Amino acid sequence: MDAAQKGTWPQAAKMIQPTPNGLYCPAGDFYIDPRWPVDRAVITHAHADHARPGSRGYLCAAPCRRLLRERLGPEARIESLAYGEVRTIGTARLSLHPAGHILGSARVRIVVDGVTTVVSGDYKTDLDPTCAPLETLHCHELISESTFGLPLFRWPPPAQVMAEINGWWAENAARGRTSVLLAYALGKAQRILAGLDAAIGPILVHGAVEKINQIYRTEGVRLPETIPFSAAGDKSRRRGAIIIAPPSALHSAWMRPLAGAVTAFVSGWMLLRHHRLRRGVDRGFVLSDHADWNGLMATIAASGAARIGLVHGYETEMARWLTEQGYRARALTASGADGR
């Protein structure tokens, strides 16, 4: 932390204000991922807990536009910016930069009177073939997520996890069993699909997953051939197959034809045994679309920021630890960690 950064503290504190409706930028009169409808919403990515309907206007990164349209419907007024393109809104200069979270995810860079704040939304540092990698951004103030903001959350290498998933599927297929892999329909499912070994057997997907697959393919993301579960036909076509479905399908009527299938859940939370037991699945795989502890710390250090705001998770615990390391850190919400 240099003197220049410390000197910008009062000014940076006014740039982004936490409100009951989310993070607000007075200089540009816009909200970032607002909880309720506003006149001007800047959206970091298309997950439902960040992209909510009802606002008069939305701004997102260009690769997010189709996903946001799918989320918000045909009537939503959506504008987009190429990554790195600058737009002046009020007295704020805003640009969107890759967050590495899912397709079209963005970090919001805001400059007002020479002071730079970056709002990271959700992000990860692991490379992912289905989205642009996290871009390092230097700033005076960084507002970071903290979904997995405890030192116990340290991910195994993604390639190792994908090898475990393929091995699990191959073993089940050799026994003539169907494998059901539960993963979020937007982002996680496509990341898994990109790493599956299609030589093992057929790849079937829930309708919610296939809808997102089509958008990813339109955006140029390469995915293996997938068969919608509804078109899979009789039981013999499911033998030895893997089926990718959202977690909500597990205890629904959708699973009735799959009695006897082997189930697994893919999430960073699978690092904790009680989460796997609570889900009631046969296997858990640790793969997250969020940064782990090491990724969070590396991103904060790379930003050069002296002032750190924390949202979306273990913000109180992480703020306390960062303060002990010499940062000016504070929790901006107490929302609790989300499920990815």
Contacts in CASP RR format, 6 or more apart in sequence:
PFRMAT RR
TARGET T0000
AUTHOR 0000-0000-0000
METHOD contacts of the structure
MODEL  1
MDAAQKGTWPQAAKMIQPTPNGLYCPAGDFYIDPRWPVDRAVITHAHADH
ARPGSRGYLCAAPCRRLLRERLGPEARIESLAYGEVRTIGTARLSLHPAG
HILGSARVRIVVDGVTTVVSGDYKTDLDPTCAPLETLHCHELISESTFGL
PLFRWPPPAQVMAEINGWWAENAARGRTSVLLAYALGKAQRILAGLDAAI
GPILVHGAVEKINQIYRTEGVRLPETIPFSAAGDKSRRRGAIIIAPPSAL
HSAWMRPLAGAVTAFVSGWMLLRHHRLRRGVDRGFVLSDHADWNGLMATI
AASGAARIGLVHGYETEMARWLTEQGYRARALTASGADGR
1 304 0 8 1.000
1 306 0 8 1.000
1 326 0 8 1.000
1 327 0 8 1.000
2 306 0 8 1.000
5 140 0 8 1.000
5 304 0 8 1.000
5 305 0 8 1.000
5 306 0 8 1.000
5 307 0 8 1.000
6 306 0 8 1.000
8 115 0 8 1.000
8 140 0 8 1.000
8 141 0 8 1.000
9 306 0 8 1.000
9 307 0 8 1.000
9 328 0 8 1.000
11 112 0 8 1.000
11 113 0 8 1.000
11 115 0 8 1.000
12 115 0 8 1.000
12 117 0 8 1.000
12 140 0 8 1.000
12 141 0 8 1.000
12 307 0 8 1.000
13 141 0 8 1.000
13 307 0 8 1.000
14 26 0 8 1.000
15 25 0 8 1.000
15 26 0 8 1.000
15 27 0 8 1.000
15 92 0 8 1.000
15 110 0 8 1.000
15 112 0 8 1.000
15 115 0 8 1.000
15 117 0 8 1.000
15 141 0 8 1.000
16 23 0 8 1.000
16 24 0 8 1.000
16 25 0 8 1.000
16 32 0 8 1.000
16 110 0 8 1.000
16 117 0 8 1.000
16 119 0 8 1.000
16 141 0 8 1.000
16 143 0 8 1.000
17 23 0 8 1.000
17 24 0 8 1.000
17 25 0 8 1.000
17 26 0 8 1.000
18 24 0 8 1.000
18 311 0 8 1.000
18 332 0 8 1.000
18 333 0 8 1.000
19 31 0 8 1.000
20 35 0 8 1.000
21 31 0 8 1.000
21 34 0 8 1.000
21 35 0 8 1.000
21 36 0 8 1.000
21 38 0 8 1.000
22 31 0 8 1.000
22 32 0 8 1.000
22 33 0 8 1.000
22 34 0 8 1.000
22 35 0 8 1.000
22 333 0 8 1.000
23 31 0 8 1.000
23 32 0 8 1.000
23 33 0 8 1.000
23 119 0 8 1.000
23 143 0 8 1.000
23 311 0 8 1.000
23 332 0 8 1.000
24 30 0 8 1.000
24 31 0 8 1.000
24 32 0 8 1.000
25 31 0 8 1.000
25 32 0 8 1.000
25 92 0 8 1.000
25 110 0 8 1.000
27 90 0 8 1.000
27 91 0 8 1.000
27 92 0 8 1.000
27 110 0 8 1.000
27 112 0 8 1.000
28 40 0 8 1.000
28 89 0 8 1.000
28 90 0 8 1.000
28 91 0 8 1.000
28 92 0 8 1.000
28 94 0 8 1.000
29 39 0 8 1.000
29 40 0 8 1.000
29 89 0 8 1.000
29 90 0 8 1.000
30 38 0 8 1.000
30 40 0 8 1.000
30 41 0 8 1.000
30 42 0 8 1.000
30 59 0 8 1.000
30 89 0 8 1.000
30 92 0 8 1.000
31 38 0 8 1.000
31 40 0 8 1.000
31 41 0 8 1.000
31 42 0 8 1.000
32 41 0 8 1.000
32 42 0 8 1.000
32 43 0 8 1.000
32 44 0 8 1.000
32 108 0 8 1.000
32 119 0 8 1.000
32 121 0 8 1.000
33 41 0 8 1.000
33 42 0 8 1.000
33 43 0 8 1.000
33 44 0 8 1.000
33 50 0 8 1.000
33 51 0 8 1.000
33 121 0 8 1.000
34 41 0 8 1.000
34 52 0 8 1.000
34 55 0 8 1.000
35 52 0 8 1.000
36 52 0 8 1.000
37 52 0 8 1.000
37 53 0 8 1.000
37 54 0 8 1.000
37 55 0 8 1.000
37 56 0 8 1.000
38 55 0 8 1.000
38 56 0 8 1.000
39 55 0 8 1.000
39 56 0 8 1.000
39 57 0 8 1.000
40 55 0 8 1.000
40 56 0 8 1.000
40 57 0 8 1.000
40 59 0 8 1.000
40 89 0 8 1.000
41 55 0 8 1.000
41 57 0 8 1.000
41 58 0 8 1.000
41 59 0 8 1.000
42 58 0 8 1.000
42 59 0 8 1.000
42 60 0 8 1.000
42 94 0 8 1.000
42 108 0 8 1.000
43 50 0 8 1.000
43 51 0 8 1.000
43 58 0 8 1.000
43 59 0 8 1.000
43 60 0 8 1.000
43 64 0 8 1.000
43 68 0 8 1.000
44 50 0 8 1.000
44 60 0 8 1.000
44 99 0 8 1.000
44 101 0 8 1.000
44 105 0 8 1.000
44 106 0 8 1.000
44 107 0 8 1.000
44 108 0 8 1.000
44 119 0 8 1.000
44 120 0 8 1.000
44 121 0 8 1.000
44 122 0 8 1.000
45 51 0 8 1.000
45 60 0 8 1.000
45 64 0 8 1.000
45 67 0 8 1.000
45 99 0 8 1.000
45 101 0 8 1.000
45 102 0 8 1.000
45 104 0 8 1.000
45 105 0 8 1.000
45 106 0 8 1.000
45 121 0 8 1.000
45 122 0 8 1.000
46 60 0 8 1.000
46 64 0 8 1.000
46 67 0 8 1.000
46 68 0 8 1.000
46 70 0 8 1.000
46 71 0 8 1.000
46 102 0 8 1.000
46 104 0 8 1.000
46 186 0 8 1.000
47 102 0 8 1.000
47 122 0 8 1.000
47 184 0 8 1.000
47 186 0 8 1.000
47 340 0 8 1.000
48 71 0 8 1.000
49 338 0 8 1.000
50 121 0 8 1.000
50 122 0 8 1.000
51 58 0 8 1.000
51 60 0 8 1.000
51 68 0 8 1.000
51 71 0 8 1.000
51 72 0 8 1.000
53 71 0 8 1.000
53 72 0 8 1.000
53 73 0 8 1.000
53 76 0 8 1.000
54 72 0 8 1.000
54 76 0 8 1.000
55 76 0 8 1.000
56 77 0 8 1.000
57 76 0 8 1.000
57 77 0 8 1.000
57 78 0 8 1.000
57 79 0 8 1.000
58 68 0 8 1.000
58 72 0 8 1.000
58 76 0 8 1.000
58 77 0 8 1.000
58 78 0 8 1.000
58 79 0 8 1.000
59 78 0 8 1.000
59 79 0 8 1.000
59 80 0 8 1.000
59 81 0 8 1.000
59 87 0 8 1.000
59 94 0 8 1.000
60 68 0 8 1.000
60 78 0 8 1.000
60 79 0 8 1.000
60 80 0 8 1.000
60 81 0 8 1.000
60 96 0 8 1.000
60 104 0 8 1.000
60 106 0 8 1.000
61 80 0 8 1.000
61 81 0 8 1.000
61 82 0 8 1.000
61 83 0 8 1.000
61 96 0 8 1.000
61 98 0 8 1.000
61 104 0 8 1.000
61 105 0 8 1.000
61 106 0 8 1.000
62 80 0 8 1.000
62 81 0 8 1.000
62 82 0 8 1.000
62 83 0 8 1.000
62 104 0 8 1.000
63 83 0 8 1.000
63 103 0 8 1.000
63 104 0 8 1.000
63 131 0 8 1.000
63 132 0 8 1.000
63 219 0 8 1.000
64 80 0 8 1.000
64 103 0 8 1.000
64 104 0 8 1.000
64 105 0 8 1.000
64 106 0 8 1.000
65 78 0 8 1.000
65 80 0 8 1.000
66 215 0 8 1.000
66 218 0 8 1.000
66 219 0 8 1.000
67 103 0 8 1.000
67 104 0 8 1.000
67 186 0 8 1.000
67 212 0 8 1.000
67 215 0 8 1.000
68 76 0 8 1.000
68 78 0 8 1.000
69 76 0 8 1.000
69 78 0 8 1.000
70 211 0 8 1.000
70 212 0 8 1.000
70 215 0 8 1.000
72 78 0 8 1.000
81 87 0 8 1.000
81 95 0 8 1.000
81 96 0 8 1.000
83 96 0 8 1.000
83 97 0 8 1.000
83 98 0 8 1.000
83 106 0 8 1.000
83 132 0 8 1.000
83 135 0 8 1.000
84 95 0 8 1.000
84 96 0 8 1.000
84 97 0 8 1.000
85 95 0 8 1.000
85 96 0 8 1.000
86 93 0 8 1.000
86 94 0 8 1.000
86 95 0 8 1.000
87 93 0 8 1.000
87 94 0 8 1.000
87 95 0 8 1.000
88 94 0 8 1.000
91 112 0 8 1.000
91 113 0 8 1.000
92 110 0 8 1.000
92 111 0 8 1.000
92 112 0 8 1.000
93 110 0 8 1.000
93 111 0 8 1.000
93 112 0 8 1.000
94 108 0 8 1.000
94 109 0 8 1.000
94 110 0 8 1.000
95 108 0 8 1.000
95 109 0 8 1.000
96 106 0 8 1.000
96 107 0 8 1.000
96 108 0 8 1.000
96 109 0 8 1.000
97 106 0 8 1.000
97 107 0 8 1.000
97 109 0 8 1.000
97 135 0 8 1.000
97 137 0 8 1.000
98 104 0 8 1.000
98 105 0 8 1.000
98 106 0 8 1.000
98 107 0 8 1.000
98 131 0 8 1.000
98 132 0 8 1.000
98 133 0 8 1.000
98 134 0 8 1.000
98 135 0 8 1.000
99 105 0 8 1.000
99 106 0 8 1.000
99 107 0 8 1.000
99 120 0 8 1.000
99 121 0 8 1.000
99 122 0 8 1.000
99 123 0 8 1.000
99 124 0 8 1.000
99 134 0 8 1.000
99 135 0 8 1.000
100 123 0 8 1.000
100 124 0 8 1.000
100 128 0 8 1.000
100 131 0 8 1.000
100 132 0 8 1.000
100 133 0 8 1.000
100 134 0 8 1.000
101 121 0 8 1.000
101 122 0 8 1.000
101 123 0 8 1.000
101 124 0 8 1.000
101 131 0 8 1.000
101 289 0 8 1.000
101 290 0 8 1.000
102 130 0 8 1.000
102 131 0 8 1.000
102 186 0 8 1.000
102 187 0 8 1.000
102 188 0 8 1.000
102 190 0 8 1.000
102 289 0 8 1.000
103 130 0 8 1.000
103 131 0 8 1.000
103 187 0 8 1.000
103 190 0 8 1.000
103 215 0 8 1.000
103 216 0 8 1.000
103 219 0 8 1.000
103 221 0 8 1.000
104 131 0 8 1.000
104 132 0 8 1.000
105 121 0 8 1.000
105 122 0 8 1.000
105 123 0 8 1.000
105 131 0 8 1.000
107 118 0 8 1.000
107 119 0 8 1.000
107 120 0 8 1.000
107 121 0 8 1.000
107 123 0 8 1.000
107 134 0 8 1.000
107 135 0 8 1.000
107 137 0 8 1.000
108 118 0 8 1.000
108 119 0 8 1.000
108 121 0 8 1.000
109 116 0 8 1.000
109 117 0 8 1.000
109 118 0 8 1.000
109 137 0 8 1.000
109 139 0 8 1.000
110 116 0 8 1.000
110 117 0 8 1.000
110 118 0 8 1.000
110 119 0 8 1.000
111 117 0 8 1.000
115 140 0 8 1.000
115 141 0 8 1.000
116 138 0 8 1.000
116 139 0 8 1.000
116 140 0 8 1.000
116 141 0 8 1.000
117 139 0 8 1.000
117 140 0 8 1.000
117 141 0 8 1.000
117 142 0 8 1.000
117 143 0 8 1.000
118 137 0 8 1.000
118 139 0 8 1.000
118 141 0 8 1.000
118 142 0 8 1.000
118 143 0 8 1.000
118 303 0 8 1.000
118 305 0 8 1.000
119 143 0 8 1.000
120 142 0 8 1.000
120 143 0 8 1.000
120 144 0 8 1.000
120 145 0 8 1.000
120 299 0 8 1.000
121 143 0 8 1.000
121 144 0 8 1.000
121 145 0 8 1.000
121 311 0 8 1.000
121 312 0 8 1.000
122 145 0 8 1.000
122 147 0 8 1.000
122 289 0 8 1.000
122 290 0 8 1.000
122 312 0 8 1.000
122 340 0 8 1.000
123 134 0 8 1.000
123 145 0 8 1.000
123 290 0 8 1.000
123 291 0 8 1.000
123 299 0 8 1.000
124 134 0 8 1.000
124 288 0 8 1.000
124 289 0 8 1.000
124 290 0 8 1.000
124 291 0 8 1.000
124 295 0 8 1.000
125 134 0 8 1.000
125 291 0 8 1.000
125 294 0 8 1.000
125 295 0 8 1.000
125 298 0 8 1.000
125 299 0 8 1.000
126 155 0 8 1.000
126 158 0 8 1.000
127 133 0 8 1.000
127 158 0 8 1.000
128 158 0 8 1.000
128 191 0 8 1.000
128 289 0 8 1.000
129 191 0 8 1.000
129 194 0 8 1.000
129 195 0 8 1.000
129 221 0 8 1.000
129 222 0 8 1.000
130 187 0 8 1.000
130 190 0 8 1.000
130 191 0 8 1.000
130 194 0 8 1.000
130 216 0 8 1.000
130 221 0 8 1.000
130 223 0 8 1.000
131 187 0 8 1.000
131 221 0 8 1.000
134 299 0 8 1.000
136 299 0 8 1.000
136 302 0 8 1.000
136 303 0 8 1.000
137 303 0 8 1.000
138 302 0 8 1.000
138 303 0 8 1.000
138 304 0 8 1.000
138 305 0 8 1.000
139 303 0 8 1.000
139 304 0 8 1.000
139 305 0 8 1.000
140 305 0 8 1.000
140 306 0 8 1.000
140 307 0 8 1.000
141 305 0 8 1.000
141 306 0 8 1.000
141 307 0 8 1.000
141 308 0 8 1.000
141 309 0 8 1.000
142 299 0 8 1.000
142 300 0 8 1.000
142 303 0 8 1.000
142 304 0 8 1.000
142 305 0 8 1.000
142 307 0 8 1.000
142 308 0 8 1.000
142 309 0 8 1.000
143 308 0 8 1.000
143 309 0 8 1.000
143 310 0 8 1.000
143 311 0 8 1.000
143 332 0 8 1.000
144 296 0 8 1.000
144 299 0 8 1.000
144 300 0 8 1.000
144 308 0 8 1.000
144 309 0 8 1.000
144 310 0 8 1.000
144 311 0 8 1.000
145 290 0 8 1.000
145 291 0 8 1.000
145 296 0 8 1.000
145 310 0 8 1.000
145 311 0 8 1.000
145 312 0 8 1.000
145 313 0 8 1.000
146 296 0 8 1.000
146 310 0 8 1.000
146 311 0 8 1.000
146 312 0 8 1.000
146 313 0 8 1.000
146 314 0 8 1.000
146 315 0 8 1.000
146 317 0 8 1.000
146 318 0 8 1.000
146 337 0 8 1.000
147 290 0 8 1.000
147 312 0 8 1.000
147 313 0 8 1.000
147 314 0 8 1.000
147 337 0 8 1.000
147 338 0 8 1.000
147 339 0 8 1.000
147 340 0 8 1.000
148 268 0 8 1.000
148 288 0 8 1.000
148 290 0 8 1.000
148 291 0 8 1.000
148 292 0 8 1.000
148 293 0 8 1.000
148 296 0 8 1.000
148 314 0 8 1.000
148 337 0 8 1.000
149 293 0 8 1.000
149 296 0 8 1.000
149 313 0 8 1.000
149 314 0 8 1.000
149 317 0 8 1.000
149 318 0 8 1.000
150 293 0 8 1.000
150 314 0 8 1.000
150 317 0 8 1.000
150 318 0 8 1.000
151 293 0 8 1.000
152 271 0 8 1.000
152 293 0 8 1.000
153 268 0 8 1.000
153 271 0 8 1.000
153 292 0 8 1.000
153 293 0 8 1.000
154 292 0 8 1.000
154 293 0 8 1.000
154 294 0 8 1.000
155 268 0 8 1.000
155 271 0 8 1.000
155 286 0 8 1.000
155 287 0 8 1.000
155 288 0 8 1.000
155 292 0 8 1.000
156 286 0 8 1.000
158 287 0 8 1.000
161 285 0 8 1.000
161 286 0 8 1.000
161 287 0 8 1.000
162 192 0 8 1.000
162 195 0 8 1.000
162 196 0 8 1.000
162 287 0 8 1.000
164 285 0 8 1.000
165 181 0 8 1.000
165 192 0 8 1.000
165 196 0 8 1.000
165 264 0 8 1.000
165 266 0 8 1.000
165 285 0 8 1.000
166 195 0 8 1.000
166 196 0 8 1.000
166 197 0 8 1.000
166 200 0 8 1.000
168 179 0 8 1.000
168 262 0 8 1.000
168 264 0 8 1.000
168 283 0 8 1.000
168 285 0 8 1.000
169 179 0 8 1.000
169 181 0 8 1.000
169 196 0 8 1.000
169 197 0 8 1.000
169 200 0 8 1.000
169 201 0 8 1.000
169 242 0 8 1.000
170 197 0 8 1.000
170 200 0 8 1.000
172 178 0 8 1.000
172 179 0 8 1.000
172 240 0 8 1.000
172 262 0 8 1.000
173 179 0 8 1.000
173 200 0 8 1.000
173 201 0 8 1.000
173 240 0 8 1.000
173 241 0 8 1.000
173 242 0 8 1.000
176 239 0 8 1.000
176 240 0 8 1.000
177 239 0 8 1.000
177 240 0 8 1.000
177 260 0 8 1.000
177 261 0 8 1.000
177 262 0 8 1.000
178 238 0 8 1.000
178 239 0 8 1.000
178 240 0 8 1.000
178 241 0 8 1.000
178 242 0 8 1.000
178 243 0 8 1.000
178 258 0 8 1.000
178 260 0 8 1.000
178 261 0 8 1.000
178 262 0 8 1.000
179 240 0 8 1.000
179 241 0 8 1.000
179 242 0 8 1.000
179 243 0 8 1.000
179 261 0 8 1.000
179 262 0 8 1.000
179 264 0 8 1.000
180 242 0 8 1.000
180 243 0 8 1.000
180 245 0 8 1.000
180 250 0 8 1.000
180 255 0 8 1.000
180 258 0 8 1.000
180 261 0 8 1.000
180 262 0 8 1.000
180 263 0 8 1.000
180 264 0 8 1.000
181 192 0 8 1.000
181 242 0 8 1.000
181 243 0 8 1.000
181 244 0 8 1.000
181 245 0 8 1.000
181 263 0 8 1.000
181 264 0 8 1.000
181 265 0 8 1.000
181 266 0 8 1.000
182 245 0 8 1.000
182 246 0 8 1.000
182 247 0 8 1.000
182 249 0 8 1.000
182 250 0 8 1.000
182 263 0 8 1.000
182 264 0 8 1.000
182 265 0 8 1.000
182 266 0 8 1.000
182 279 0 8 1.000
182 281 0 8 1.000
183 189 0 8 1.000
183 192 0 8 1.000
183 244 0 8 1.000
183 245 0 8 1.000
183 246 0 8 1.000
183 247 0 8 1.000
183 265 0 8 1.000
183 266 0 8 1.000
183 267 0 8 1.000
184 246 0 8 1.000
184 247 0 8 1.000
184 289 0 8 1.000
184 340 0 8 1.000
185 206 0 8 1.000
185 208 0 8 1.000
185 209 0 8 1.000
185 211 0 8 1.000
185 212 0 8 1.000
185 246 0 8 1.000
186 212 0 8 1.000
187 212 0 8 1.000
187 289 0 8 1.000
188 266 0 8 1.000
188 267 0 8 1.000
188 287 0 8 1.000
188 289 0 8 1.000
188 340 0 8 1.000
189 205 0 8 1.000
189 209 0 8 1.000
189 212 0 8 1.000
189 213 0 8 1.000
189 244 0 8 1.000
189 246 0 8 1.000
190 212 0 8 1.000
190 213 0 8 1.000
190 216 0 8 1.000
190 221 0 8 1.000
190 223 0 8 1.000
191 287 0 8 1.000
191 289 0 8 1.000
192 244 0 8 1.000
192 266 0 8 1.000
192 287 0 8 1.000
193 203 0 8 1.000
193 205 0 8 1.000
193 213 0 8 1.000
193 223 0 8 1.000
193 224 0 8 1.000
193 226 0 8 1.000
193 244 0 8 1.000
194 221 0 8 1.000
194 222 0 8 1.000
194 223 0 8 1.000
194 224 0 8 1.000
196 203 0 8 1.000
196 224 0 8 1.000
196 242 0 8 1.000
198 224 0 8 1.000
198 225 0 8 1.000
200 240 0 8 1.000
200 242 0 8 1.000
201 240 0 8 1.000
201 241 0 8 1.000
201 242 0 8 1.000
202 227 0 8 1.000
202 232 0 8 1.000
202 237 0 8 1.000
202 238 0 8 1.000
202 240 0 8 1.000
202 241 0 8 1.000
202 242 0 8 1.000
203 224 0 8 1.000
203 225 0 8 1.000
203 226 0 8 1.000
203 227 0 8 1.000
203 241 0 8 1.000
203 242 0 8 1.000
203 244 0 8 1.000
204 226 0 8 1.000
204 227 0 8 1.000
204 228 0 8 1.000
204 229 0 8 1.000
204 232 0 8 1.000
204 238 0 8 1.000
204 241 0 8 1.000
204 242 0 8 1.000
204 243 0 8 1.000
204 244 0 8 1.000
205 213 0 8 1.000
205 226 0 8 1.000
205 227 0 8 1.000
205 228 0 8 1.000
205 229 0 8 1.000
205 243 0 8 1.000
205 244 0 8 1.000
205 245 0 8 1.000
206 229 0 8 1.000
206 243 0 8 1.000
206 244 0 8 1.000
206 245 0 8 1.000
206 246 0 8 1.000
206 249 0 8 1.000
206 254 0 8 1.000
207 228 0 8 1.000
207 229 0 8 1.000
207 230 0 8 1.000
208 245 0 8 1.000
208 246 0 8 1.000
209 226 0 8 1.000
209 244 0 8 1.000
209 245 0 8 1.000
209 246 0 8 1.000
210 226 0 8 1.000
210 228 0 8 1.000
213 223 0 8 1.000
213 226 0 8 1.000
216 223 0 8 1.000
217 223 0 8 1.000
226 244 0 8 1.000
229 243 0 8 1.000
229 245 0 8 1.000
232 238 0 8 1.000
232 241 0 8 1.000
235 257 0 8 1.000
238 258 0 8 1.000
243 258 0 8 1.000
243 261 0 8 1.000
245 254 0 8 1.000
247 265 0 8 1.000
247 279 0 8 1.000
249 255 0 8 1.000
250 263 0 8 1.000
250 279 0 8 1.000
250 280 0 8 1.000
250 281 0 8 1.000
255 261 0 8 1.000
262 282 0 8 1.000
262 283 0 8 1.000
263 280 0 8 1.000
263 281 0 8 1.000
263 282 0 8 1.000
263 283 0 8 1.000
264 281 0 8 1.000
264 282 0 8 1.000
264 283 0 8 1.000
264 284 0 8 1.000
264 285 0 8 1.000
265 276 0 8 1.000
265 279 0 8 1.000
265 281 0 8 1.000
265 283 0 8 1.000
265 284 0 8 1.000
265 285 0 8 1.000
266 284 0 8 1.000
266 285 0 8 1.000
266 287 0 8 1.000
267 275 0 8 1.000
267 284 0 8 1.000
267 285 0 8 1.000
267 286 0 8 1.000
267 287 0 8 1.000
267 288 0 8 1.000
267 339 0 8 1.000
267 340 0 8 1.000
268 286 0 8 1.000
268 287 0 8 1.000
268 288 0 8 1.000
268 290 0 8 1.000
268 340 0 8 1.000
269 275 0 8 1.000
269 339 0 8 1.000
270 276 0 8 1.000
270 284 0 8 1.000
270 285 0 8 1.000
270 286 0 8 1.000
271 286 0 8 1.000
276 283 0 8 1.000
276 284 0 8 1.000
288 340 0 8 1.000
289 340 0 8 1.000
290 340 0 8 1.000
291 299 0 8 1.000
296 318 0 8 1.000
300 308 0 8 1.000
300 322 0 8 1.000
300 327 0 8 1.000
305 327 0 8 1.000
306 327 0 8 1.000
306 328 0 8 1.000
307 327 0 8 1.000
307 328 0 8 1.000
307 329 0 8 1.000
308 319 0 8 1.000
308 322 0 8 1.000
308 327 0 8 1.000
308 328 0 8 1.000
308 329 0 8 1.000
308 330 0 8 1.000
309 315 0 8 1.000
309 319 0 8 1.000
309 329 0 8 1.000
309 330 0 8 1.000
309 331 0 8 1.000
309 332 0 8 1.000
310 316 0 8 1.000
310 318 0 8 1.000
310 319 0 8 1.000
310 322 0 8 1.000
310 329 0 8 1.000
310 330 0 8 1.000
310 331 0 8 1.000
310 332 0 8 1.000
311 331 0 8 1.000
311 332 0 8 1.000
311 333 0 8 1.000
311 335 0 8 1.000
312 333 0 8 1.000
312 335 0 8 1.000
312 336 0 8 1.000
312 337 0 8 1.000
312 338 0 8 1.000
313 335 0 8 1.000
313 336 0 8 1.000
313 337 0 8 1.000
313 338 0 8 1.000
314 336 0 8 1.000
314 337 0 8 1.000
315 331 0 8 1.000
315 332 0 8 1.000
315 333 0 8 1.000
315 334 0 8 1.000
315 335 0 8 1.000
316 331 0 8 1.000
316 334 0 8 1.000
318 329 0 8 1.000
318 331 0 8 1.000
319 329 0 8 1.000
319 330 0 8 1.000
319 331 0 8 1.000
320 329 0 8 1.000
322 329 0 8 1.000
323 329 0 8 1.000
END
